[in-house]
Structure formats: C-alpha cells, structure tokens
Amino acid sequence: MRIILILSFVFIFSGASVTFAQGEDPAHTELRLLRDELIASVENGDIEKMALHLHPTIVITWQDGEVCRGIEEVKKFYARMKAGNKKFEGYKVPPTADALTTLHAGGTTGVVTGYNIGQYFLLGKEIELSNRWTATVVRENGQWLLAGYHVSMNVLDNPLLNSAKTGGAILAGITLLAGFGSGWWLARRKVK
C-alpha cells in the first residue's frame, strides 16, 4: 500500500511540473536566450555582439548615475569601462532574474527585475558590488531586444562606502594622535 501511495505522489507531482512547463509562454525561452547572449557578450568584451541585442533607442542608467541613450553611447561607456581607472572585470554572479518577465502589450513588451554581483577594479583595488536591476525588453521584427536597463546598488551598505568609512576612521585616529602629540609637545615647551 505504501508503494502505491508513493508512486501516486510521484506521478501527480511529475505531471504537475510537466503541466507548468508546458503552460509557460514560449517568450520566456527566447528571453532566457537573450539574457545568455547579452551576458556572454559583456563577459567577453564583445561590444558589437552585445549591440545586436539592444534596441536602437535603449536607455541605461548605471550605478554611478550616468545615463546612456542609444547604442553608440552604450558602446562608448563600455569602451571607457574597459580602459581607465574604473574597470568592469566581469560577474561573480551574473544577472539573475527574481521571477519570469512580466509580459505586457500582447506579449511584445516585458519588464523583469533581478540582481547580480559585478566585479570591478576601482581606486586601485578589486571590488565586488551587489546590484539590483530592472530591465525592459521589447519584441520587434520577431526578435527580443533590451530597451531599458536601470542598475543600482545599496548606497547605505556597499564596499565603496565601507572603504570610505574605514579610511575616515583611520584619518580621524591619526589626526587625534597628532593633536595629542602636538598638545603634549606644546605643553612641555611652555613648562621649560
């Protein structure tokens, strides 16, 4: 009897998972492919391949508040990030959606949120930044394109702020010691 009960549960739950997967909008499979291709092109530094997946009027707001409008501005941004002092190194955790994309406008537009952990070389050190993001995708001419992307980090708790706090505490300690040392030296001079 126990075996029949266990087998019944296995069949019921395996049937439920098949029904769920079959009921998923096929757009989500296409959107996963878009995500994977964008991540691969970013990690490989292939800006031209990435641009193939961007809507011509894309708008991106980055963690530092910089806004890129259009594919050419996005390309320039990535070129700067690969050179210079602020350098994007890749992902510790690639962009991961919280849930399936919410589809709108008859399944031609979608909005999705998620997180990632980016690796950067900033201020002479390697830093990992946990980010939250929102992406807007549109389907044009049978292809999903990234039309909007907003990425942000916690301004109250992040490695950059923590470094500033630590640096500030060290500077305050040094200043305090210098003040005590100067006071002690001045006091000794007056006594003589």
Secondary structure, DSSP 8 states (H G I E B T S, - for coil): -HHHHHHHHHHHHHHHHHHHHHHS-THHHHHHHHHHHHHHHHHTT-HHHHHTTEEEEEEEE-TTS-EEESHHHHHHHHHHHHSSSSEEEEEEEEEEESSS-EEEGGGTEEEEEEEEEEEEEETTEEEEEEEEEEEEEEEETTEEEEEEEEEEE-TTSSHHHHHHHHHHHHHHHHHHHHHHHHHHHHHHHHH-
